[in-house]
Amino acid sequence: MKKPRAERPTLQERAPGSSVGQELAAAPPGAARQGLSLMPVVSGVLGAALAVHVLIFSLHAYQAVMFPYQLDYGEGPILQIALRVAQGGEMYPPINQPPYVVASYMPLYYLLAALGLKLTGVNFIFGRLLSLAGTLAIAVFAALIVWEHTRHRFSAFLAGGLILAMPHFMVWGTFMRVDVFALALAVCGFYLFTRGRRTAGVAFFALAPFTRRTTVAAMGAAFLSDAHQRGLRRAARAFAAQVIVIVLLVAAAVLLTRGGLYHQLYLHTATSVGKAWTWEQLRSLLWVPGNPCPLKLWPAYFAVTAIAAIWSAFHRPSRPLLLYFLIACVIFLTGGRIGSAHNYLLEPTAIGAIMFGIMYAVLSRQPGPGRVCLMLIAAGLIAQMAWTLQPPSDPGRMSRLAHSFSILQPRVDPFSPASTHAPASTSSTASGRLTAQCSARTPASHCSRARTPRSCPSSSR
């Protein structure tokens, strides 16, 4: 005689301490079966739209990584420094001596890129692969964070897919730039630290600012949340260990570069504050009156981020992510410095995608006004993705997705008469409006031989 088949354990039974299990337990009996719902249809259409954008990201990434020329003005200076290190030269040479090289970042990315040049030769491939790997890692850890909170497969896919679908991640995720790689280290550290693997989290938190100095939002949010959960004294001890690790790394780098790291970054920072910071520069990252800009081209992604942040304020398990988002928004204000670009949008919108994934899982399981609002938000995302892929009404103009890319990676030729009359939105940074910074027509080998700061000025922090 066959034994009766055991019933599959519910989410609450599998994860009794999870927030979603508690919320489902509090729901009225049979609430999930009340009538028909359009939620599966909306989720299916949204999933299909995300899958298309993930495919577009894959095709764009392949073409961008293998492109033999410079895609962004900041790639040339990084390649130049990496080539110097690969050839045994100084990473941070004196700024007042030839070849007048400005190294505006911390050492980790330079070291990895230099190693890549020994493997692949003088080109952008390895550096772009680092950024691509960072983008994929952010998407994966975003999905894992949502999965740990909700055990909802589609919501985990939604969080990761949204990151790959956002135009600024499509663009910056394939540049030989430090930004996405540093953010990946920070998100990985946040995931590990908040899951109880604090030692591993501390290591990744130390590597993130050792790649890009301002990548500290995840570390701050993790330790503040730790203080709330375990007490101030225990969190303070962990934070002290974190500070010691970072100080040792920086001190070792200063000694190995014979003070070059300190002198270069001090000069770079001193020239980026005060009068170099403007509200106009900060506003131009989001909104340029009368010209195409991020808020006009893809408003749904910003709206979803804002809505998810407001919802997270009332959803206790999501508050550590909200804290991370708020600190990232404070760091975004440093984007008002001359030379800043749309890379300052990466961290807030990535955390927004994670918060939205958790919000989607919770509200999609609970019938009521919340689910209706969620379907409307999902419809807005679907419309945004469909609009982005539509061809332009004027056959002579570029597609809307390509137009988004052009806003994020402009091309300005300072020797062209038209460049002196270019609108502000044609450049993502003030320095991009003034100089070509190794134009896209310049091969990698030529960019690496640039000799003056004017040809390859310092990029965004």
C-alpha positions as CSV (number, residue, x, y, z in Angstrom):
1,M,0.0,0.0,0.0
2,K,1.4,3.4,-1.1
3,K,2.0,5.9,1.6
4,P,0.2,9.2,1.1
5,R,2.4,11.8,-0.6
6,A,3.7,14.4,1.7
7,E,2.5,17.9,1.0
8,R,5.0,20.3,-0.2
9,P,6.0,22.7,2.6
10,T,4.8,26.2,2.3
11,L,7.1,29.2,2.1
12,Q,6.4,30.1,5.7
13,E,7.3,26.5,6.8
14,R,10.5,26.6,4.7
15,A,11.5,30.0,5.9
16,P,9.6,30.7,9.2
17,G,11.6,33.9,9.9
18,S,11.3,35.4,6.5
19,S,9.2,38.6,6.0
20,V,7.2,37.2,3.2
21,G,6.3,34.1,5.2
22,Q,5.0,36.3,7.9
23,E,3.0,38.4,5.5
24,L,1.4,35.4,3.8
25,A,0.5,34.0,7.2
26,A,-1.2,37.2,8.1
27,A,-3.2,37.2,4.9
28,P,-6.9,36.0,5.0
29,P,-7.3,32.3,4.3
30,G,-7.7,31.6,0.6
31,A,-6.8,35.2,-0.3
32,A,-4.5,34.0,-3.0
33,R,-7.4,32.1,-4.7
34,Q,-10.0,34.9,-4.7
35,G,-11.2,35.2,-8.3
36,L,-9.2,35.6,-11.5
37,S,-6.3,38.0,-11.7
38,L,-4.5,39.7,-14.6
39,M,-1.3,39.5,-12.6
40,P,0.1,36.4,-14.4
41,V,-0.6,38.1,-17.7
42,V,1.1,41.3,-16.7
43,S,4.1,39.4,-15.3
44,G,4.3,37.4,-18.5
45,V,4.4,40.4,-20.7
46,L,6.8,42.2,-18.4
47,G,9.1,39.2,-18.4
48,A,9.0,39.0,-22.2
49,A,9.9,42.7,-22.5
50,L,12.8,42.2,-20.0
51,A,14.0,39.1,-21.9
52,V,14.2,41.2,-25.1
53,H,16.2,43.9,-23.4
54,V,18.5,41.3,-21.8
55,L,19.1,40.0,-25.3
56,I,19.8,43.5,-26.6
57,F,22.2,44.0,-23.7
58,S,24.0,40.8,-24.7
59,L,24.4,41.9,-28.4
60,H,25.5,45.4,-27.4
61,A,28.0,44.0,-24.9
62,Y,29.6,41.7,-27.5
63,Q,29.9,44.5,-30.1
64,A,31.2,47.1,-27.5
65,V,33.8,44.8,-25.9
66,M,35.2,43.8,-29.3
67,F,35.2,47.3,-30.8
68,P,38.9,48.2,-31.4
69,Y,38.5,52.0,-30.8
70,Q,37.7,54.2,-27.9
71,L,34.0,54.4,-26.9
72,D,34.3,56.9,-24.1
73,Y,36.7,59.8,-23.4
74,G,37.7,58.2,-20.1
75,E,38.9,54.9,-21.6
76,G,42.1,56.5,-23.1
77,P,43.5,57.7,-19.8
78,I,42.9,54.4,-18.0
79,L,44.5,52.5,-20.9
80,Q,47.4,54.8,-20.8
81,I,48.0,54.3,-17.0
82,A,47.5,50.5,-17.3
83,L,50.0,50.4,-20.2
84,R,52.6,52.3,-18.1
85,V,52.1,49.8,-15.2
86,A,52.3,46.8,-17.6
87,Q,55.6,48.2,-18.9
88,G,57.0,48.7,-15.4
89,G,56.4,52.5,-15.2
90,E,54.9,54.5,-12.4
91,M,51.1,54.3,-11.8
92,Y,51.1,57.9,-10.4
93,P,53.9,59.9,-12.1
94,P,54.6,63.5,-11.1
95,I,51.9,65.7,-12.6
96,N,54.4,68.5,-13.4
97,Q,56.7,66.4,-15.5
98,P,56.3,64.7,-18.9
99,P,54.2,62.9,-19.9
100,Y,51.8,64.9,-17.6
101,V,49.6,61.9,-16.9
102,V,46.6,62.3,-14.5
103,A,45.7,59.1,-12.7
104,S,42.4,60.0,-11.0
105,Y,41.4,56.6,-9.5
106,M,42.5,54.2,-6.8
107,P,44.9,51.4,-7.8
108,L,42.9,48.2,-8.1
109,Y,41.3,48.7,-11.5
110,Y,44.7,49.9,-12.9
111,L,46.4,46.8,-11.7
112,L,43.8,44.5,-13.1
113,A,43.8,46.3,-16.4
114,A,47.6,46.2,-16.6
115,L,47.5,42.4,-16.0
116,G,44.9,42.2,-18.8
117,L,47.2,44.1,-21.2
118,K,49.9,41.4,-20.7
119,L,47.3,38.8,-21.8
120,T,45.5,40.6,-24.6
121,G,47.9,43.2,-25.8
122,V,47.3,47.0,-26.0
123,N,43.5,47.2,-26.5
124,F,40.4,47.9,-24.5
125,I,39.1,44.3,-24.4
126,F,40.2,43.2,-20.9
127,G,39.1,46.4,-19.3
128,R,35.7,46.3,-20.9
129,L,35.4,42.6,-19.8
130,L,36.0,43.7,-16.2
131,S,33.2,46.2,-16.5
132,L,30.9,43.6,-18.2
133,A,31.6,41.1,-15.5
134,G,30.8,43.8,-12.9
135,T,27.5,44.5,-14.6
136,L,26.5,40.9,-14.7
137,A,27.6,40.5,-11.0
138,I,25.4,43.4,-10.0
139,A,22.4,41.8,-11.8
140,V,23.1,38.4,-10.2
141,F,23.5,39.8,-6.6
142,A,20.4,41.9,-7.1
143,A,18.5,38.8,-8.0
144,L,20.0,36.9,-5.0
145,I,19.0,39.7,-2.6
146,V,15.4,39.6,-3.8
147,W,15.4,35.8,-3.7
148,E,16.7,35.8,-0.1
149,H,13.9,38.2,0.9
150,T,11.0,36.8,-1.0
151,R,11.7,33.3,-2.5
152,H,9.9,34.6,-5.6
153,R,11.6,33.6,-8.8
154,F,10.1,36.1,-11.2
155,S,10.8,39.0,-8.8
156,A,14.4,37.9,-8.6
157,F,14.6,37.8,-12.4
158,L,12.9,41.2,-12.5
159,A,15.5,42.9,-10.3
160,G,18.4,41.5,-12.3
161,G,16.8,42.1,-15.6
162,L,15.9,45.7,-14.9
163,I,19.6,46.4,-14.2
164,L,20.6,45.0,-17.6
165,A,17.7,46.8,-19.3
166,M,18.5,50.3,-18.0
167,P,20.3,52.3,-20.8
168,H,22.9,53.7,-18.5
169,F,23.9,50.2,-17.4
170,M,23.9,49.1,-21.0
171,V,26.4,51.9,-21.8
172,W,28.6,52.1,-18.7
173,G,28.6,48.3,-18.3
174,T,30.8,48.0,-21.4
175,F,33.2,50.9,-20.9
176,M,36.8,50.5,-19.7
177,R,35.9,52.5,-16.6
178,V,36.1,51.8,-12.9
179,D,32.5,52.7,-12.0
180,V,30.6,49.5,-12.6
181,F,33.4,47.2,-11.4
182,A,33.6,49.2,-8.1
183,L,29.8,49.1,-7.7
184,A,29.8,45.3,-8.2
185,L,32.3,44.9,-5.3
186,A,30.1,47.1,-3.1
187,V,26.9,45.2,-3.9
188,C,28.6,41.9,-3.4
189,G,29.9,43.1,0.0
190,F,26.4,44.2,1.0
191,Y,24.9,40.9,0.0
192,L,27.5,38.9,2.0
193,F,27.6,41.2,5.0
194,T,23.8,41.3,5.4
195,R,23.6,37.5,5.2
196,G,26.0,37.1,8.1
197,R,29.2,36.6,6.2
198,R,30.7,39.7,7.7
199,T,34.4,38.9,7.1
200,A,33.9,38.4,3.4
201,G,31.7,41.5,3.3
202,V,34.4,43.6,5.0
203,A,36.9,42.4,2.3
204,F,34.7,43.4,-0.6
205,F,33.8,46.7,1.1
206,A,37.5,47.5,1.4
207,L,38.1,46.7,-2.3
208,A,35.3,48.9,-3.5
209,P,36.8,52.3,-2.4
210,F,40.2,50.9,-3.4
211,T,38.8,51.0,-6.9
212,R,36.7,54.2,-6.7
213,R,36.9,56.4,-3.7
214,T,33.2,57.3,-3.4
215,T,31.9,53.8,-3.5
216,V,31.1,53.7,0.3
217,A,27.3,53.8,0.4
218,A,26.9,50.0,0.7
219,M,29.4,49.9,3.5
220,G,27.7,52.7,5.4
221,A,24.3,51.2,5.1
222,A,25.5,47.7,6.1
223,F,27.1,48.9,9.3
224,L,24.2,51.1,10.3
225,S,21.8,48.2,9.8
226,D,24.2,46.0,11.7
227,A,24.2,48.5,14.6
228,H,20.4,48.4,14.6
229,Q,20.3,44.6,14.7
230,R,23.2,43.6,16.9
231,G,23.8,46.7,18.9
232,L,26.1,49.6,18.6
233,R,29.1,48.1,20.4
234,R,29.4,45.0,18.2
235,A,28.8,47.0,15.0
236,A,31.5,49.5,16.1
237,R,34.0,46.7,16.5
238,A,33.2,45.4,13.0
239,F,33.4,48.9,11.6
240,A,36.8,49.5,13.3
241,A,38.1,46.4,11.6
242,Q,36.8,47.7,8.3
243,V,38.6,51.0,8.7
244,I,41.8,49.2,9.6
245,V,41.7,47.1,6.5
246,I,41.1,50.2,4.3
247,V,43.8,52.2,6.0
248,L,46.3,49.3,5.5
249,L,45.5,49.0,1.8
250,V,45.8,52.7,1.2
251,A,49.0,53.0,3.2
252,A,50.6,50.1,1.3
253,A,49.6,51.8,-2.0
254,V,51.1,55.1,-0.9
255,L,54.3,53.5,0.1
256,L,54.6,51.4,-3.1
257,T,53.9,54.4,-5.3
258,R,56.4,56.5,-3.2
259,G,53.7,59.0,-2.3
260,G,52.5,59.3,-5.9
261,L,49.0,58.1,-5.0
262,Y,48.6,60.8,-2.3
263,H,49.9,63.6,-4.5
264,Q,47.8,62.7,-7.6
265,L,44.6,62.1,-5.7
266,Y,45.0,65.2,-3.5
267,L,45.6,67.4,-6.6
268,H,42.6,65.7,-8.3
269,T,40.3,66.3,-5.3
270,A,41.5,69.8,-4.7
271,T,40.6,70.8,-8.2
272,S,37.2,69.2,-8.1
273,V,35.6,71.1,-5.1
274,G,34.6,74.6,-4.5
275,K,33.9,76.5,-7.6
276,A,34.2,73.3,-9.7
277,W,30.9,72.1,-8.2
278,T,27.7,73.6,-9.6
279,W,23.9,72.8,-9.4
280,E,23.8,73.2,-13.2
281,Q,26.2,70.3,-13.6
282,L,24.2,68.2,-11.2
283,R,20.9,69.0,-12.8
284,S,22.3,68.2,-16.3
285,L,22.7,64.6,-15.3
286,L,18.9,64.3,-15.1
287,W,17.2,67.2,-16.8
288,V,18.3,69.6,-19.5
289,P,15.4,72.0,-20.5
290,G,14.6,71.8,-24.2
291,N,16.9,68.9,-24.9
292,P,16.8,65.1,-24.6
293,C,17.9,63.9,-21.2
294,P,17.5,60.8,-18.9
295,L,14.3,61.9,-17.2
296,K,12.7,62.6,-20.6
297,L,14.0,59.5,-22.4
298,W,13.4,56.8,-19.7
299,P,11.2,58.3,-16.9
300,A,9.7,54.9,-15.9
301,Y,13.0,53.7,-14.5
302,F,13.3,56.7,-12.2
303,A,9.6,56.5,-11.3
304,V,9.9,52.9,-10.3
305,T,13.0,53.7,-8.2
306,A,11.1,56.5,-6.4
307,I,8.0,54.4,-5.8
308,A,10.0,51.5,-4.5
309,A,11.9,53.7,-2.1
310,I,8.7,55.2,-0.7
311,W,7.2,51.7,-0.3
312,S,10.3,50.4,1.4
313,A,10.0,53.0,4.1
314,F,6.8,51.2,5.2
315,H,8.2,47.7,4.7
316,R,10.5,46.9,7.6
317,P,12.6,44.1,5.9
318,S,13.4,46.5,3.0
319,R,14.7,49.4,5.2
320,P,18.4,48.4,5.0
321,L,18.1,48.7,1.2
322,L,16.3,52.1,1.7
323,L,19.2,53.2,3.9
324,Y,21.6,52.1,1.1
325,F,19.6,54.0,-1.4
326,L,19.5,57.2,0.6
327,I,23.2,57.2,1.2
328,A,23.8,56.6,-2.5
329,C,21.6,59.6,-3.2
330,V,23.8,61.7,-1.0
331,I,26.8,60.6,-2.9
332,F,25.0,61.4,-6.1
333,L,25.2,65.0,-5.0
334,T,28.9,64.9,-5.6
335,G,28.1,64.6,-9.3
336,G,27.9,68.3,-9.4
337,R,31.6,68.4,-9.8
338,I,33.0,69.3,-13.3
339,G,33.8,66.1,-15.1
340,S,31.0,64.1,-13.5
341,A,28.8,62.0,-15.8
342,H,25.8,59.7,-15.8
343,N,27.8,57.0,-13.9
344,Y,26.5,58.7,-10.7
345,L,23.0,57.3,-11.6
346,L,24.2,53.7,-11.5
347,E,24.1,53.0,-7.8
348,P,20.8,54.6,-6.8
349,T,18.9,53.0,-9.8
350,A,20.5,49.6,-9.1
351,I,19.3,49.7,-5.5
352,G,15.9,50.9,-6.8
353,A,15.6,47.8,-9.0
354,I,16.3,45.6,-5.9
355,M,13.7,47.4,-3.8
356,F,11.2,47.1,-6.7
357,G,11.8,43.4,-7.0
358,I,10.9,42.9,-3.3
359,M,7.9,45.2,-3.7
360,Y,6.7,43.2,-6.7
361,A,7.0,39.9,-4.8
362,V,5.0,41.1,-1.8
363,L,2.3,43.0,-3.6
364,S,1.7,40.5,-6.4
365,R,0.9,37.9,-3.7
366,Q,-1.7,40.0,-2.0
367,P,-5.0,40.8,-3.8
368,G,-6.3,44.3,-3.3
369,P,-5.5,47.9,-4.3
370,G,-1.7,47.2,-3.9
371,R,-1.8,44.6,-6.6
372,V,-3.8,46.9,-8.9
373,C,-1.2,49.7,-8.4
374,L,1.6,47.2,-9.1
375,M,0.0,46.2,-12.4
376,L,-0.2,49.8,-13.4
377,I,3.4,50.3,-12.6
378,A,4.3,47.2,-14.5
379,A,2.3,48.5,-17.5
380,G,4.3,51.7,-17.3
381,L,7.6,49.7,-17.4
382,I,6.3,47.7,-20.4
383,A,5.4,50.9,-22.2
384,Q,8.8,52.4,-21.5
385,M,10.6,49.4,-22.9
386,A,8.4,49.2,-26.0
387,W,8.8,53.0,-26.6
388,T,12.6,52.7,-26.3
389,L,12.7,50.1,-28.9
390,Q,10.5,51.9,-31.4
391,P,12.1,53.3,-34.5
392,P,12.0,57.1,-34.8
393,S,9.2,58.9,-36.6
394,D,11.8,60.6,-38.9
395,P,13.7,58.0,-40.9
396,G,16.7,60.3,-41.0
397,R,17.1,60.1,-37.2
398,M,18.6,57.4,-35.0
399,S,16.5,55.0,-33.1
400,R,15.3,55.9,-29.6
401,L,17.6,53.4,-27.9
402,A,20.6,54.6,-30.0
403,H,19.6,58.2,-29.0
404,S,19.7,57.1,-25.4
405,F,23.2,55.8,-25.9
406,S,24.2,59.1,-27.6
407,I,23.1,61.1,-24.6
408,L,25.2,58.8,-22.3
409,Q,28.3,58.7,-24.5
410,P,28.5,61.9,-26.6
411,R,31.0,62.8,-29.2
412,V,32.3,66.4,-29.5
413,D,35.0,67.5,-31.8
414,P,36.6,70.7,-30.5
415,F,38.0,71.5,-33.9
416,S,34.6,71.4,-35.6
417,P,32.8,74.8,-35.9
418,A,29.6,73.1,-35.0
419,S,30.9,72.0,-31.6
420,T,31.1,75.6,-30.4
421,H,27.3,75.8,-30.8
422,A,26.4,72.4,-29.4
423,P,23.7,72.3,-26.8
424,A,24.5,71.3,-23.3
425,S,22.8,68.0,-23.6
426,T,25.1,66.8,-26.3
427,S,27.7,66.1,-23.6
428,S,27.4,64.2,-20.5
429,T,30.1,66.2,-18.8
430,A,31.5,69.7,-18.9
431,S,34.9,68.5,-19.9
432,G,33.2,66.6,-22.8
433,R,31.9,69.9,-24.1
434,L,35.3,71.4,-24.3
435,T,37.6,68.7,-25.7
436,A,37.5,65.5,-27.8
437,Q,39.5,63.5,-25.2
438,C,40.8,61.0,-27.7
439,S,38.0,60.8,-30.2
440,A,36.2,57.5,-31.1
441,R,38.3,57.4,-34.3
442,T,41.5,57.1,-32.4
443,P,42.9,53.5,-32.0
444,A,43.8,52.2,-28.6
445,S,47.5,52.3,-29.3
446,H,47.3,56.0,-30.2
447,C,45.3,56.8,-27.0
448,S,47.9,55.1,-24.9
449,R,50.6,57.4,-26.3
450,A,48.8,60.6,-25.4
451,R,51.3,63.0,-24.0
452,T,49.4,65.9,-22.5
453,P,46.6,66.3,-20.0
454,R,44.7,68.3,-22.6
455,S,44.3,65.4,-24.9
456,C,43.1,63.0,-22.2
457,P,42.0,65.0,-19.1
458,S,40.9,63.4,-15.9
459,S,37.5,61.8,-15.9
460,S,34.7,61.6,-13.4
461,R,35.5,60.4,-9.9
